Amino acid sequence: SSSCAVSCTHPRAIRCYETENNCIDGQARLVNGSIAQTGRVEVCVDGVWGSVCDIGWTKSDAFVVCKQLGYVNSEPLIYINSKYGKGNVPMVYSNVNCNGWDL
């Protein structure tokens, strides 16, 4: 309604992302690595791939992602400071706190 437009002081903004790589919510993947077992962690949220911030990221978090990707006997190494690039997808998780057994 027109009264809404008059009283609105903080309009919302959006950014639309292409969903050409349809994904299943909760699915994880590694991108930009030189081999399949390395790369930037991305997770599917609402049908769109997004990055995971490294703030608070621990070996337990990495272990859960490795397990989810099928690397059940792996001992994960953690890289910081965008070793595999920042990507062009939204940041969907920060301060992840896995216990090591979550899936």
N, CA, C and O atoms as a GROMACS GRO file, in nm:
protein
  412
    1SER      N    1   0.083  -0.119   0.000
    1SER     CA    2   0.000   0.000   0.000
    1SER      C    3   0.086   0.123   0.000
    1SER      O    4   0.206   0.115   0.029
    2SER      N    5   0.029   0.239  -0.032
    2SER     CA    6   0.107   0.362  -0.040
    2SER      C    7   0.153   0.408   0.096
    2SER      O    8   0.257   0.473   0.106
    3SER      N    9   0.079   0.377   0.204
    3SER     CA   10   0.122   0.419   0.337
    3SER      C   11   0.250   0.346   0.378
    3SER      O   12   0.330   0.399   0.455
    4CYS      N   13   0.268   0.225   0.328
    4CYS     CA   14   0.390   0.150   0.357
    4CYS      C   15   0.510   0.222   0.297
    4CYS      O   16   0.613   0.236   0.363
    5ALA      N   17   0.497   0.266   0.174
    5ALA     CA   18   0.608   0.334   0.107
    5ALA      C   19   0.648   0.461   0.179
    5ALA      O   20   0.766   0.495   0.182
    6VAL      N   21   0.554   0.531   0.238
    6VAL     CA   22   0.583   0.657   0.306
    6VAL      C   23   0.657   0.631   0.437
    6VAL      O   24   0.746   0.707   0.473
    7SER      N   25   0.621   0.525   0.510
    7SER     CA   26   0.680   0.503   0.641
    7SER      C   27   0.806   0.415   0.637
    7SER      O   28   0.871   0.396   0.739
    8CYS      N   29   0.840   0.363   0.522
    8CYS     CA   30   0.956   0.274   0.511
    8CYS      C   31   1.085   0.355   0.510
    8CYS      O   32   1.106   0.438   0.422
    9THR      N   33   1.172   0.330   0.609
    9THR     CA   34   1.298   0.404   0.615
    9THR      C   35   1.418   0.318   0.584
    9THR      O   36   1.527   0.370   0.561
   10HIS      N   37   1.401   0.185   0.584
   10HIS     CA   38   1.513   0.094   0.558
   10HIS      C   39   1.475  -0.010   0.453
   10HIS      O   40   1.436  -0.121   0.487
   11PRO      N   41   1.485   0.026   0.325
   11PRO     CA   42   1.449  -0.071   0.221
   11PRO      C   43   1.545  -0.190   0.223
   11PRO      O   44   1.662  -0.176   0.258
   12ARG      N   45   1.494  -0.304   0.185
   12ARG     CA   46   1.575  -0.426   0.178
   12ARG      C   47   1.645  -0.434   0.043
   12ARG      O   48   1.599  -0.377  -0.056
   13ALA      N   49   1.756  -0.504   0.041
   13ALA     CA   50   1.829  -0.526  -0.083
   13ALA      C   51   1.851  -0.676  -0.097
   13ALA      O   52   1.858  -0.748   0.002
   14ILE      N   53   1.862  -0.721  -0.218
   14ILE     CA   54   1.887  -0.863  -0.242
   14ILE      C   55   1.995  -0.879  -0.347
   14ILE      O   56   2.027  -0.786  -0.421
   15ARG      N   57   2.050  -0.998  -0.352
   15ARG     CA   58   2.139  -1.037  -0.462
   15ARG      C   59   2.093  -1.174  -0.506
   15ARG      O   60   2.083  -1.266  -0.425
   16CYS      N   61   2.064  -1.188  -0.633
   16CYS     CA   62   2.017  -1.316  -0.685
   16CYS      C   63   2.134  -1.395  -0.742
   16CYS      O   64   2.220  -1.340  -0.810
   17TYR      N   65   2.136  -1.523  -0.714
   17TYR     CA   66   2.242  -1.611  -0.760
   17TYR      C   67   2.184  -1.711  -0.858
   17TYR      O   68   2.073  -1.760  -0.840
   18GLU      N   69   2.261  -1.741  -0.960
   18GLU     CA   70   2.222  -1.844  -1.055
   18GLU      C   71   2.222  -1.978  -0.983
   18GLU      O   72   2.311  -2.005  -0.902
   19THR      N   73   2.125  -2.060  -1.011
   19THR     CA   74   2.120  -2.192  -0.949
   19THR      C   75   2.140  -2.300  -1.056
   19THR      O   76   2.069  -2.401  -1.057
   20GLU      N   77   2.237  -2.277  -1.144
   20GLU     CA   78   2.262  -2.372  -1.251
   20GLU      C   79   2.310  -2.507  -1.198
   20GLU      O   80   2.286  -2.610  -1.260
   21ASN      N   81   2.379  -2.507  -1.085
   21ASN     CA   82   2.424  -2.632  -1.023
   21ASN      C   83   2.327  -2.665  -0.910
   21ASN      O   84   2.359  -2.645  -0.793
   22ASN      N   85   2.211  -2.715  -0.946
   22ASN     CA   86   2.112  -2.747  -0.843
   22ASN      C   87   2.176  -2.837  -0.740
   22ASN      O   88   2.254  -2.927  -0.772
   23CYS      N   89   2.141  -2.812  -0.616
   23CYS     CA   90   2.198  -2.891  -0.507
   23CYS      C   91   2.089  -2.924  -0.406
   23CYS      O   92   1.980  -2.867  -0.409
   24ILE      N   93   2.121  -3.016  -0.319
   24ILE     CA   94   2.029  -3.059  -0.214
   24ILE      C   95   2.070  -2.994  -0.084
   24ILE      O   96   2.188  -2.998  -0.047
   25ASP      N   97   1.975  -2.933  -0.013
   25ASP     CA   98   2.007  -2.864   0.112
   25ASP      C   99   2.088  -2.952   0.205
   25ASP      O  100   2.054  -3.069   0.227
   26GLY      N  101   2.196  -2.896   0.259
   26GLY     CA  102   2.283  -2.968   0.350
   26GLY      C  103   2.399  -3.038   0.281
   26GLY      O  104   2.494  -3.081   0.346
   27GLN      N  105   2.392  -3.049   0.148
   27GLN     CA  106   2.500  -3.113   0.072
   27GLN      C  107   2.625  -3.027   0.081
   27GLN      O  108   2.616  -2.904   0.082
   28ALA      N  109   2.742  -3.089   0.089
   28ALA     CA  110   2.869  -3.016   0.095
   28ALA      C  111   2.955  -3.055  -0.025
   28ALA      O  112   2.938  -3.161  -0.084
   29ARG      N  113   3.048  -2.966  -0.058
   29ARG     CA  114   3.143  -2.995  -0.166
   29ARG      C  115   3.271  -2.915  -0.142
   29ARG      O  116   3.272  -2.819  -0.065
   30LEU      N  117   3.377  -2.958  -0.208
   30LEU     CA  118   3.504  -2.886  -0.206
   30LEU      C  119   3.529  -2.833  -0.346
   30LEU      O  120   3.516  -2.908  -0.443
   31VAL      N  121   3.564  -2.705  -0.358
   31VAL     CA  122   3.586  -2.645  -0.489
   31VAL      C  123   3.721  -2.574  -0.495
   31VAL      O  124   3.774  -2.530  -0.393
   32ASN      N  125   3.775  -2.565  -0.615
   32ASN     CA  126   3.901  -2.495  -0.646
   32ASN      C  127   4.026  -2.568  -0.598
   32ASN      O  128   4.134  -2.510  -0.602
   33GLY      N  129   4.014  -2.691  -0.553
   33GLY     CA  130   4.133  -2.766  -0.512
   33GLY      C  131   4.198  -2.833  -0.632
   33GLY      O  132   4.135  -2.849  -0.737
   34SER      N  133   4.322  -2.872  -0.616
   34SER     CA  134   4.394  -2.938  -0.726
   34SER      C  135   4.358  -3.086  -0.737
   34SER      O  136   4.377  -3.148  -0.842
   35ILE      N  137   4.305  -3.143  -0.628
   35ILE     CA  138   4.257  -3.281  -0.629
   35ILE      C  139   4.121  -3.283  -0.559
   35ILE      O  140   4.084  -3.187  -0.492
   36ALA      N  141   4.048  -3.391  -0.573
   36ALA     CA  142   3.911  -3.400  -0.520
   36ALA      C  143   3.903  -3.382  -0.369
   36ALA      O  144   3.801  -3.336  -0.318
   37GLN      N  145   4.008  -3.417  -0.296
   37GLN     CA  146   4.005  -3.412  -0.150
   37GLN      C  147   4.041  -3.277  -0.092
   37GLN      O  148   4.046  -3.263   0.030
   38THR      N  149   4.066  -3.176  -0.174
   38THR     CA  150   4.103  -3.044  -0.124
   38THR      C  151   4.013  -2.938  -0.187
   38THR      O  152   3.959  -2.958  -0.296
   39GLY      N  153   4.000  -2.825  -0.119
   39GLY     CA  154   3.927  -2.713  -0.176
   39GLY      C  155   3.852  -2.631  -0.073
   39GLY      O  156   3.851  -2.663   0.046
   40ARG      N  157   3.791  -2.526  -0.121
   40ARG     CA  158   3.708  -2.439  -0.038
   40ARG      C  159   3.578  -2.512  -0.007
   40ARG      O  160   3.518  -2.573  -0.096
   41VAL      N  161   3.535  -2.508   0.118
   41VAL     CA  162   3.412  -2.575   0.159
   41VAL      C  163   3.292  -2.491   0.116
   41VAL      O  164   3.284  -2.372   0.147
   42GLU      N  165   3.199  -2.555   0.045
   42GLU     CA  166   3.072  -2.492   0.011
   42GLU      C  167   2.960  -2.585   0.055
   42GLU      O  168   2.972  -2.707   0.048
   43VAL      N  169   2.850  -2.525   0.100
   43VAL     CA  170   2.734  -2.600   0.147
   43VAL      C  171   2.611  -2.548   0.074
   43VAL      O  172   2.600  -2.429   0.046
   44CYS      N  173   2.519  -2.637   0.044
   44CYS     CA  174   2.394  -2.600  -0.022
   44CYS      C  175   2.292  -2.555   0.083
   44CYS      O  176   2.261  -2.628   0.177
   45VAL      N  177   2.239  -2.434   0.066
   45VAL     CA  178   2.135  -2.380   0.153
   45VAL      C  179   2.025  -2.322   0.064
   45VAL      O  180   2.052  -2.235  -0.019
   46ASP      N  181   1.904  -2.370   0.080
   46ASP     CA  182   1.790  -2.324   0.000
   46ASP      C  183   1.816  -2.338  -0.150
   46ASP      O  184   1.776  -2.252  -0.228
   47GLY      N  185   1.883  -2.446  -0.190
   47GLY     CA  186   1.907  -2.472  -0.331
   47GLY      C  187   2.018  -2.393  -0.394
   47GLY      O  188   2.032  -2.394  -0.516
   48VAL      N  189   2.100  -2.323  -0.313
   48VAL     CA  190   2.209  -2.240  -0.364
   48VAL      C  191   2.338  -2.276  -0.290
   48VAL      O  192   2.337  -2.290  -0.167
   49TRP      N  193   2.447  -2.290  -0.363
   49TRP     CA  194   2.576  -2.315  -0.300
   49TRP      C  195   2.626  -2.189  -0.232
   49TRP      O  196   2.610  -2.079  -0.285
   50GLY      N  197   2.685  -2.205  -0.115
   50GLY     CA  198   2.741  -2.092  -0.042
   50GLY      C  199   2.868  -2.133   0.031
   50GLY      O  200   2.889  -2.251   0.060
   51SER      N  201   2.951  -2.034   0.062
   51SER     CA  202   3.078  -2.058   0.131
   51SER      C  203   3.059  -2.066   0.282
   51SER      O  204   2.957  -2.024   0.338
   52VAL      N  205   3.161  -2.122   0.347
   52VAL     CA  206   3.164  -2.132   0.493
   52VAL      C  207   3.281  -2.046   0.541
   52VAL      O  208   3.394  -2.065   0.498
   53CYS      N  209   3.253  -1.952   0.630
   53CYS     CA  210   3.356  -1.864   0.685
   53CYS      C  211   3.451  -1.944   0.774
   53CYS      O  212   3.409  -2.037   0.842
   54ASP      N  213   3.580  -1.907   0.774
   54ASP     CA  214   3.676  -1.981   0.855
   54ASP      C  215   3.681  -1.936   1.000
   54ASP      O  216   3.757  -1.992   1.079
   55ILE      N  217   3.603  -1.835   1.038
   55ILE     CA  218   3.601  -1.791   1.178
   55ILE      C  219   3.544  -1.903   1.264
   55ILE      O  220   3.432  -1.948   1.240
   56GLY      N  221   3.619  -1.947   1.361
   56GLY     CA  222   3.575  -2.051   1.451
   56GLY      C  223   3.585  -2.191   1.393
   56GLY      O  224   3.547  -2.288   1.459
   57TRP      N  225   3.637  -2.204   1.271
   57TRP     CA  226   3.648  -2.334   1.205
   57TRP      C  227   3.754  -2.418   1.275
   57TRP      O  228   3.866  -2.372   1.296
   58THR      N  229   3.718  -2.542   1.310
   58THR     CA  230   3.811  -2.630   1.381
   58THR      C  231   3.828  -2.761   1.306
   58THR      O  232   3.762  -2.787   1.206
   59LYS      N  233   3.918  -2.843   1.358
   59LYS     CA  234   3.942  -2.975   1.300
   59LYS      C  235   3.816  -3.061   1.310
   59LYS      O  236   3.790  -3.143   1.222
   60SER      N  237   3.736  -3.044   1.416
   60SER     CA  238   3.610  -3.118   1.429
   60SER      C  239   3.516  -3.085   1.315
   60SER      O  240   3.451  -3.174   1.261
   61ASP      N  241   3.507  -2.957   1.278
   61ASP     CA  242   3.422  -2.916   1.167
   61ASP      C  243   3.471  -2.980   1.037
   61ASP      O  244   3.391  -3.031   0.958
   62ALA      N  245   3.603  -2.976   1.016
   62ALA     CA  246   3.661  -3.034   0.894
   62ALA      C  247   3.637  -3.185   0.890
   62ALA      O  248   3.609  -3.241   0.784
   63PHE      N  249   3.648  -3.250   1.004
   63PHE     CA  250   3.626  -3.395   1.010
   63PHE      C  251   3.483  -3.430   0.968
   63PHE      O  252   3.462  -3.527   0.894
   64VAL      N  253   3.385  -3.352   1.013
   64VAL     CA  254   3.246  -3.378   0.977
   64VAL      C  255   3.225  -3.361   0.827
   64VAL      O  256   3.157  -3.443   0.764
   65VAL      N  257   3.283  -3.256   0.768
   65VAL     CA  258   3.269  -3.236   0.623
   65VAL      C  259   3.336  -3.350   0.547
   65VAL      O  260   3.280  -3.402   0.451
   66CYS      N  261   3.457  -3.389   0.589
   66CYS     CA  262   3.526  -3.501   0.522
   66CYS      C  263   3.441  -3.628   0.529
   66CYS      O  264   3.430  -3.701   0.430
   67LYS      N  265   3.382  -3.653   0.645
   67LYS     CA  266   3.297  -3.771   0.661
   67LYS      C  267   3.177  -3.763   0.568
   67LYS      O  268   3.141  -3.862   0.503
   68GLN      N  269   3.116  -3.646   0.560
   68GLN     CA  270   2.999  -3.628   0.475
   68GLN      C  271   3.034  -3.651   0.328
   68GLN      O  272   2.952  -3.699   0.251
   69LEU      N  273   3.157  -3.617   0.290
   69LEU     CA  274   3.202  -3.633   0.152
   69LEU      C  275   3.251  -3.774   0.122
   69LEU      O  276   3.291  -3.804   0.010
   70GLY      N  277   3.249  -3.862   0.223
   70GLY     CA  278   3.288  -4.000   0.202
   70GLY      C  279   3.430  -4.033   0.241
   70GLY      O  280   3.474  -4.146   0.221
   71TYR      N  281   3.503  -3.937   0.296
   71TYR     CA  282   3.640  -3.960   0.340
   71TYR      C  283   3.639  -3.993   0.489
   71TYR      O  284   3.683  -3.913   0.572
   72VAL      N  285   3.588  -4.111   0.522
   72VAL     CA  286   3.564  -4.147   0.662
   72VAL      C  287   3.690  -4.174   0.742
   72VAL      O  288   3.690  -4.158   0.864
   73ASN      N  289   3.796  -4.215   0.678
   73ASN     CA  290   3.920  -4.246   0.749
   73ASN      C  291   4.025  -4.137   0.734
   73ASN      O  292   4.144  -4.162   0.755
   74SER      N  293   3.982  -4.017   0.697
   74SER     CA  294   4.079  -3.911   0.671
   74SER      C  295   4.113  -3.834   0.799
   74SER      O  296   4.034  -3.827   0.893
   75GLU      N  297   4.231  -3.778   0.799
   75GLU     CA  298   4.275  -3.687   0.906
   75GLU      C  299   4.287  -3.550   0.839
   75GLU      O  300   4.386  -3.522   0.772
   76PRO      N  301   4.185  -3.464   0.856
   76PRO     CA  302   4.181  -3.339   0.779
   76PRO      C  303   4.289  -3.238   0.818
   76PRO      O  304   4.324  -3.224   0.936
   77LEU      N  305   4.338  -3.168   0.719
   77LEU     CA  306   4.425  -3.052   0.738
   77LEU      C  307   4.338  -2.929   0.720
   77LEU      O  308   4.249  -2.929   0.634
   78ILE      N  309   4.361  -2.826   0.797
   78ILE     CA  310   4.281  -2.703   0.785
   78ILE      C  311   4.369  -2.593   0.726
   78ILE      O  312   4.479  -2.567   0.774
   79TYR      N  313   4.318  -2.529   0.622
   79TYR     CA  314   4.384  -2.414   0.562
   79TYR      C  315   4.302  -2.290   0.593
   79TYR      O  316   4.179  -2.296   0.595
   80ILE      N  317   4.368  -2.179   0.618
   80ILE     CA  318   4.297  -2.055   0.648
   80ILE      C  319   4.330  -1.949   0.542
   80ILE      O  320   4.410  -1.972   0.451
   81ASN      N  321   4.266  -1.836   0.556
   81ASN     CA  322   4.290  -1.720   0.469
   81ASN      C  323   4.260  -1.748   0.322
   81ASN      O  324   4.336  -1.707   0.234
   82SER      N  325   4.152  -1.815   0.295
   82SER     CA  326   4.102  -1.836   0.159
   82SER      C  327   4.206  -1.899   0.067
   82SER      O  328   4.225  -1.853  -0.045
   83LYS      N  329   4.271  -2.002   0.112
   83LYS     CA  330   4.372  -2.072   0.031
   83LYS      C  331   4.318  -2.109  -0.107
   83LYS      O  332   4.393  -2.109  -0.205
   84TYR      N  333   4.190  -2.142  -0.115
   84TYR     CA  334   4.130  -2.185  -0.242
   84TYR      C  335   4.039  -2.078  -0.301
   84TYR      O  336   3.948  -2.110  -0.378
   85GLY      N  337   4.061  -1.954  -0.266
   85GLY     CA  338   3.984  -1.842  -0.319
   85GLY      C  339   3.857  -1.816  -0.240
   85GLY      O  340   3.806  -1.904  -0.170
   86LYS      N  341   3.807  -1.695  -0.252
   86LYS     CA  342   3.686  -1.657  -0.179
   86LYS      C  343   3.559  -1.702  -0.249
   86LYS      O  344   3.453  -1.711  -0.186
   87GLY      N  345   3.568  -1.732  -0.376
   87GLY     CA  346   3.451  -1.777  -0.450
   87GLY      C  347   3.358  -1.663  -0.485
   87GLY      O  348   3.376  -1.550  -0.440
   88ASN      N  349   3.258  -1.694  -0.564
   88ASN     CA  350   3.159  -1.593  -0.604
   88ASN      C  351   3.019  -1.636  -0.560
   88ASN      O  352   2.921  -1.611  -0.630
   89VAL      N  353   3.013  -1.700  -0.445
   89VAL     CA  354   2.886  -1.745  -0.388
   89VAL      C  355   2.867  -1.676  -0.254
   89VAL      O  356   2.964  -1.626  -0.196
   90PRO      N  357   2.745  -1.670  -0.202
   90PRO     CA  358   2.722  -1.602  -0.074
   90PRO      C  359   2.786  -1.679   0.042
   90PRO      O  360   2.807  -1.800   0.033
   91MET      N  361   2.816  -1.609   0.149
   91MET     CA  362   2.864  -1.671   0.272
   91MET      C  363   2.740  -1.720   0.346
   91MET      O  364   2.654  -1.640   0.384
   92VAL      N  365   2.728  -1.850   0.368
   92VAL     CA  366   2.607  -1.905   0.428
   92VAL      C  367   2.625  -1.952   0.572
   92VAL      O  368   2.527  -1.965   0.645
   93TYR      N  369   2.749  -1.978   0.612
   93TYR     CA  370   2.774  -2.021   0.750
   93TYR      C  371   2.897  -1.951   0.805
   93TYR      O  372   2.994  -1.927   0.733
   94SER      N  373   2.891  -1.919   0.933
   94SER     CA  374   3.004  -1.864   1.006
   94SER      C  375   2.997  -1.920   1.148
   94SER      O  376   2.889  -1.955   1.196
   95ASN      N  377   3.111  -1.927   1.213
   95ASN     CA  378   3.117  -1.981   1.350
   95ASN      C  379   3.052  -2.120   1.360
   95ASN      O  380   2.974  -2.147   1.451
   96VAL      N  381   3.086  -2.206   1.266
   96VAL     CA  382   3.037  -2.343   1.266
   96VAL      C  383   3.090  -2.411   1.392
   96VAL      O  384   3.203  -2.386   1.434
   97ASN      N  385   3.009  -2.497   1.453
   97ASN     CA  386   3.050  -2.562   1.576
   97ASN      C  387   3.009  -2.708   1.575
   97ASN      O  388   2.912  -2.746   1.641
   98CYS      N  389   3.082  -2.791   1.500
   98CYS     CA  390   3.052  -2.934   1.495
   98CYS      C  391   3.123  -3.004   1.611
   98CYS      O  392   3.225  -2.957   1.661
   99ASN      N  393   3.067  -3.116   1.651
   99ASN     CA  394   3.125  -3.194   1.760
   99ASN      C  395   3.215  -3.306   1.711
   99ASN      O  396   3.283  -3.369   1.791
  100GLY      N  397   3.216  -3.330   1.582
  100GLY     CA  398   3.299  -3.436   1.527
  100GLY      C  399   3.220  -3.558   1.489
  100GLY      O  400   3.270  -3.644   1.416
  101TRP      N  401   3.098  -3.570   1.535
  101TRP     CA  402   3.015  -3.686   1.504
  101TRP      C  403   2.888  -3.647   1.430
  101TRP      O  404   2.813  -3.734   1.386
  102ASP      N  405   2.863  -3.516   1.415
  102ASP     CA  406   2.741  -3.467   1.348
  102ASP      C  407   2.741  -3.506   1.201
  102ASP      O  408   2.846  -3.520   1.139
  103LEU      N  409   2.625  -3.521   1.147
  103LEU     CA  410   2.607  -3.536   1.002
  103LEU      C  411   2.468  -3.496   0.965
  103LEU      O  412   2.431  -3.500   0.847
   0.00000   0.00000   0.00000
